[in-house]
Amino acid sequence: MADREWVVLDSIENDERNRCVDIFVRADGSYGFEEFRFDPEDGGWVKTRYYADQRYASVEEVNLAAGQRIAWFRP
């Protein structure tokens, strides 16, 4: 699911377990997040948005940004 330079700190799924948000830290110490959906035909997770290029200074900033952009996400 994640880019090779990411270390995923948390992967939070919605109640239906068909969407998730990965909260990660990069090698440079910045944080980010990405949203995925589960594709039952392929049996895997697929990016639904492209938030990963945005950089944040803390996990708290990531949670706030993800909560503002992703309707179902509540950290």
Phi and psi in radians as a Rosetta constraint file:
Dihedral C 1 N 2 CA 2 C 2 CIRCULARHARMONIC -1.678 0.35
Dihedral N 2 CA 2 C 2 N 3 CIRCULARHARMONIC 2.745 0.35
Dihedral C 2 N 3 CA 3 C 3 CIRCULARHARMONIC -1.149 0.35
Dihedral N 3 CA 3 C 3 N 4 CIRCULARHARMONIC 2.652 0.35
Dihedral C 3 N 4 CA 4 C 4 CIRCULARHARMONIC -1.150 0.35
Dihedral N 4 CA 4 C 4 N 5 CIRCULARHARMONIC -0.396 0.35
Dihedral C 4 N 5 CA 5 C 5 CIRCULARHARMONIC -1.504 0.35
Dihedral N 5 CA 5 C 5 N 6 CIRCULARHARMONIC -0.057 0.35
Dihedral C 5 N 6 CA 6 C 6 CIRCULARHARMONIC -1.602 0.35
Dihedral N 6 CA 6 C 6 N 7 CIRCULARHARMONIC 2.579 0.35
Dihedral C 6 N 7 CA 7 C 7 CIRCULARHARMONIC -2.061 0.35
Dihedral N 7 CA 7 C 7 N 8 CIRCULARHARMONIC 1.980 0.35
Dihedral C 7 N 8 CA 8 C 8 CIRCULARHARMONIC -1.297 0.35
Dihedral N 8 CA 8 C 8 N 9 CIRCULARHARMONIC 2.169 0.35
Dihedral C 8 N 9 CA 9 C 9 CIRCULARHARMONIC -1.590 0.35
Dihedral N 9 CA 9 C 9 N 10 CIRCULARHARMONIC -0.565 0.35
Dihedral C 9 N 10 CA 10 C 10 CIRCULARHARMONIC -2.753 0.35
Dihedral N 10 CA 10 C 10 N 11 CIRCULARHARMONIC 2.542 0.35
Dihedral C 10 N 11 CA 11 C 11 CIRCULARHARMONIC -2.246 0.35
Dihedral N 11 CA 11 C 11 N 12 CIRCULARHARMONIC 1.926 0.35
Dihedral C 11 N 12 CA 12 C 12 CIRCULARHARMONIC -1.902 0.35
Dihedral N 12 CA 12 C 12 N 13 CIRCULARHARMONIC 2.114 0.35
Dihedral C 12 N 13 CA 13 C 13 CIRCULARHARMONIC -1.705 0.35
Dihedral N 13 CA 13 C 13 N 14 CIRCULARHARMONIC 2.692 0.35
Dihedral C 13 N 14 CA 14 C 14 CIRCULARHARMONIC -1.329 0.35
Dihedral N 14 CA 14 C 14 N 15 CIRCULARHARMONIC 3.063 0.35
Dihedral C 14 N 15 CA 15 C 15 CIRCULARHARMONIC -1.104 0.35
Dihedral N 15 CA 15 C 15 N 16 CIRCULARHARMONIC -0.553 0.35
Dihedral C 15 N 16 CA 16 C 16 CIRCULARHARMONIC -1.401 0.35
Dihedral N 16 CA 16 C 16 N 17 CIRCULARHARMONIC -0.176 0.35
Dihedral C 16 N 17 CA 17 C 17 CIRCULARHARMONIC 1.075 0.35
Dihedral N 17 CA 17 C 17 N 18 CIRCULARHARMONIC 0.566 0.35
Dihedral C 17 N 18 CA 18 C 18 CIRCULARHARMONIC -2.085 0.35
Dihedral N 18 CA 18 C 18 N 19 CIRCULARHARMONIC 0.037 0.35
Dihedral C 18 N 19 CA 19 C 19 CIRCULARHARMONIC -2.408 0.35
Dihedral N 19 CA 19 C 19 N 20 CIRCULARHARMONIC 2.590 0.35
Dihedral C 19 N 20 CA 20 C 20 CIRCULARHARMONIC -2.608 0.35
Dihedral N 20 CA 20 C 20 N 21 CIRCULARHARMONIC 2.753 0.35
Dihedral C 20 N 21 CA 21 C 21 CIRCULARHARMONIC -2.107 0.35
Dihedral N 21 CA 21 C 21 N 22 CIRCULARHARMONIC 2.205 0.35
Dihedral C 21 N 22 CA 22 C 22 CIRCULARHARMONIC -1.687 0.35
Dihedral N 22 CA 22 C 22 N 23 CIRCULARHARMONIC 2.231 0.35
Dihedral C 22 N 23 CA 23 C 23 CIRCULARHARMONIC -1.781 0.35
Dihedral N 23 CA 23 C 23 N 24 CIRCULARHARMONIC 2.213 0.35
Dihedral C 23 N 24 CA 24 C 24 CIRCULARHARMONIC -2.419 0.35
Dihedral N 24 CA 24 C 24 N 25 CIRCULARHARMONIC 2.864 0.35
Dihedral C 24 N 25 CA 25 C 25 CIRCULARHARMONIC -2.085 0.35
Dihedral N 25 CA 25 C 25 N 26 CIRCULARHARMONIC 2.494 0.35
Dihedral C 25 N 26 CA 26 C 26 CIRCULARHARMONIC -1.676 0.35
Dihedral N 26 CA 26 C 26 N 27 CIRCULARHARMONIC 2.944 0.35
Dihedral C 26 N 27 CA 27 C 27 CIRCULARHARMONIC -1.053 0.35
Dihedral N 27 CA 27 C 27 N 28 CIRCULARHARMONIC -0.494 0.35
Dihedral C 27 N 28 CA 28 C 28 CIRCULARHARMONIC -1.449 0.35
Dihedral N 28 CA 28 C 28 N 29 CIRCULARHARMONIC 0.029 0.35
Dihedral C 28 N 29 CA 29 C 29 CIRCULARHARMONIC 1.584 0.35
Dihedral N 29 CA 29 C 29 N 30 CIRCULARHARMONIC -0.068 0.35
Dihedral C 29 N 30 CA 30 C 30 CIRCULARHARMONIC -1.442 0.35
Dihedral N 30 CA 30 C 30 N 31 CIRCULARHARMONIC 2.766 0.35
Dihedral C 30 N 31 CA 31 C 31 CIRCULARHARMONIC -1.962 0.35
Dihedral N 31 CA 31 C 31 N 32 CIRCULARHARMONIC 2.788 0.35
Dihedral C 31 N 32 CA 32 C 32 CIRCULARHARMONIC -2.799 0.35
Dihedral N 32 CA 32 C 32 N 33 CIRCULARHARMONIC -3.124 0.35
Dihedral C 32 N 33 CA 33 C 33 CIRCULARHARMONIC -2.603 0.35
Dihedral N 33 CA 33 C 33 N 34 CIRCULARHARMONIC 2.798 0.35
Dihedral C 33 N 34 CA 34 C 34 CIRCULARHARMONIC -2.571 0.35
Dihedral N 34 CA 34 C 34 N 35 CIRCULARHARMONIC 2.522 0.35
Dihedral C 34 N 35 CA 35 C 35 CIRCULARHARMONIC -1.796 0.35
Dihedral N 35 CA 35 C 35 N 36 CIRCULARHARMONIC 2.475 0.35
Dihedral C 35 N 36 CA 36 C 36 CIRCULARHARMONIC -2.303 0.35
Dihedral N 36 CA 36 C 36 N 37 CIRCULARHARMONIC 2.740 0.35
Dihedral C 36 N 37 CA 37 C 37 CIRCULARHARMONIC -2.152 0.35
Dihedral N 37 CA 37 C 37 N 38 CIRCULARHARMONIC 2.637 0.35
Dihedral C 37 N 38 CA 38 C 38 CIRCULARHARMONIC -1.513 0.35
Dihedral N 38 CA 38 C 38 N 39 CIRCULARHARMONIC 2.232 0.35
Dihedral C 38 N 39 CA 39 C 39 CIRCULARHARMONIC -1.781 0.35
Dihedral N 39 CA 39 C 39 N 40 CIRCULARHARMONIC 1.790 0.35
Dihedral C 39 N 40 CA 40 C 40 CIRCULARHARMONIC -1.120 0.35
Dihedral N 40 CA 40 C 40 N 41 CIRCULARHARMONIC -0.476 0.35
Dihedral C 40 N 41 CA 41 C 41 CIRCULARHARMONIC -1.179 0.35
Dihedral N 41 CA 41 C 41 N 42 CIRCULARHARMONIC -0.678 0.35
Dihedral C 41 N 42 CA 42 C 42 CIRCULARHARMONIC -1.670 0.35
Dihedral N 42 CA 42 C 42 N 43 CIRCULARHARMONIC -0.259 0.35
Dihedral C 42 N 43 CA 43 C 43 CIRCULARHARMONIC 1.237 0.35
Dihedral N 43 CA 43 C 43 N 44 CIRCULARHARMONIC 0.481 0.35
Dihedral C 43 N 44 CA 44 C 44 CIRCULARHARMONIC -2.508 0.35
Dihedral N 44 CA 44 C 44 N 45 CIRCULARHARMONIC 3.069 0.35
Dihedral C 44 N 45 CA 45 C 45 CIRCULARHARMONIC -1.667 0.35
Dihedral N 45 CA 45 C 45 N 46 CIRCULARHARMONIC 2.416 0.35
Dihedral C 45 N 46 CA 46 C 46 CIRCULARHARMONIC -2.242 0.35
Dihedral N 46 CA 46 C 46 N 47 CIRCULARHARMONIC 2.398 0.35
Dihedral C 46 N 47 CA 47 C 47 CIRCULARHARMONIC -1.057 0.35
Dihedral N 47 CA 47 C 47 N 48 CIRCULARHARMONIC 2.409 0.35
Dihedral C 47 N 48 CA 48 C 48 CIRCULARHARMONIC -1.903 0.35
Dihedral N 48 CA 48 C 48 N 49 CIRCULARHARMONIC -0.440 0.35
Dihedral C 48 N 49 CA 49 C 49 CIRCULARHARMONIC -2.316 0.35
Dihedral N 49 CA 49 C 49 N 50 CIRCULARHARMONIC 3.075 0.35
Dihedral C 49 N 50 CA 50 C 50 CIRCULARHARMONIC -2.272 0.35
Dihedral N 50 CA 50 C 50 N 51 CIRCULARHARMONIC 1.231 0.35
Dihedral C 50 N 51 CA 51 C 51 CIRCULARHARMONIC -1.585 0.35
Dihedral N 51 CA 51 C 51 N 52 CIRCULARHARMONIC -0.215 0.35
Dihedral C 51 N 52 CA 52 C 52 CIRCULARHARMONIC -1.115 0.35
Dihedral N 52 CA 52 C 52 N 53 CIRCULARHARMONIC -0.347 0.35
Dihedral C 52 N 53 CA 53 C 53 CIRCULARHARMONIC -1.320 0.35
Dihedral N 53 CA 53 C 53 N 54 CIRCULARHARMONIC -0.298 0.35
Dihedral C 53 N 54 CA 54 C 54 CIRCULARHARMONIC -1.363 0.35
Dihedral N 54 CA 54 C 54 N 55 CIRCULARHARMONIC 2.476 0.35
Dihedral C 54 N 55 CA 55 C 55 CIRCULARHARMONIC -2.070 0.35
Dihedral N 55 CA 55 C 55 N 56 CIRCULARHARMONIC 2.448 0.35
Dihedral C 55 N 56 CA 56 C 56 CIRCULARHARMONIC -2.287 0.35
Dihedral N 56 CA 56 C 56 N 57 CIRCULARHARMONIC 2.705 0.35
Dihedral C 56 N 57 CA 57 C 57 CIRCULARHARMONIC -1.491 0.35
Dihedral N 57 CA 57 C 57 N 58 CIRCULARHARMONIC -0.292 0.35
Dihedral C 57 N 58 CA 58 C 58 CIRCULARHARMONIC -2.649 0.35
Dihedral N 58 CA 58 C 58 N 59 CIRCULARHARMONIC 2.872 0.35
Dihedral C 58 N 59 CA 59 C 59 CIRCULARHARMONIC -1.119 0.35
Dihedral N 59 CA 59 C 59 N 60 CIRCULARHARMONIC -0.641 0.35
Dihedral C 59 N 60 CA 60 C 60 CIRCULARHARMONIC -1.059 0.35
Dihedral N 60 CA 60 C 60 N 61 CIRCULARHARMONIC -0.745 0.35
Dihedral C 60 N 61 CA 61 C 61 CIRCULARHARMONIC -1.110 0.35
Dihedral N 61 CA 61 C 61 N 62 CIRCULARHARMONIC -0.688 0.35
Dihedral C 61 N 62 CA 62 C 62 CIRCULARHARMONIC -1.094 0.35
Dihedral N 62 CA 62 C 62 N 63 CIRCULARHARMONIC -0.830 0.35
Dihedral C 62 N 63 CA 63 C 63 CIRCULARHARMONIC -1.056 0.35
Dihedral N 63 CA 63 C 63 N 64 CIRCULARHARMONIC -0.719 0.35
Dihedral C 63 N 64 CA 64 C 64 CIRCULARHARMONIC -1.126 0.35
Dihedral N 64 CA 64 C 64 N 65 CIRCULARHARMONIC -0.830 0.35
Dihedral C 64 N 65 CA 65 C 65 CIRCULARHARMONIC -1.102 0.35
Dihedral N 65 CA 65 C 65 N 66 CIRCULARHARMONIC -0.780 0.35
Dihedral C 65 N 66 CA 66 C 66 CIRCULARHARMONIC -1.115 0.35
Dihedral N 66 CA 66 C 66 N 67 CIRCULARHARMONIC -0.700 0.35
Dihedral C 66 N 67 CA 67 C 67 CIRCULARHARMONIC -1.128 0.35
Dihedral N 67 CA 67 C 67 N 68 CIRCULARHARMONIC -0.526 0.35
Dihedral C 67 N 68 CA 68 C 68 CIRCULARHARMONIC -1.369 0.35
Dihedral N 68 CA 68 C 68 N 69 CIRCULARHARMONIC -0.454 0.35
Dihedral C 68 N 69 CA 69 C 69 CIRCULARHARMONIC -1.776 0.35
Dihedral N 69 CA 69 C 69 N 70 CIRCULARHARMONIC -0.419 0.35
Dihedral C 69 N 70 CA 70 C 70 CIRCULARHARMONIC -2.055 0.35
Dihedral N 70 CA 70 C 70 N 71 CIRCULARHARMONIC 1.960 0.35
Dihedral C 70 N 71 CA 71 C 71 CIRCULARHARMONIC -0.982 0.35
Dihedral N 71 CA 71 C 71 N 72 CIRCULARHARMONIC -0.699 0.35
Dihedral C 71 N 72 CA 72 C 72 CIRCULARHARMONIC -1.476 0.35
Dihedral N 72 CA 72 C 72 N 73 CIRCULARHARMONIC -0.260 0.35
Dihedral C 72 N 73 CA 73 C 73 CIRCULARHARMONIC -1.377 0.35
Dihedral N 73 CA 73 C 73 N 74 CIRCULARHARMONIC 2.176 0.35
Dihedral C 73 N 74 CA 74 C 74 CIRCULARHARMONIC -2.420 0.35
Dihedral N 74 CA 74 C 74 N 75 CIRCULARHARMONIC 1.851 0.35
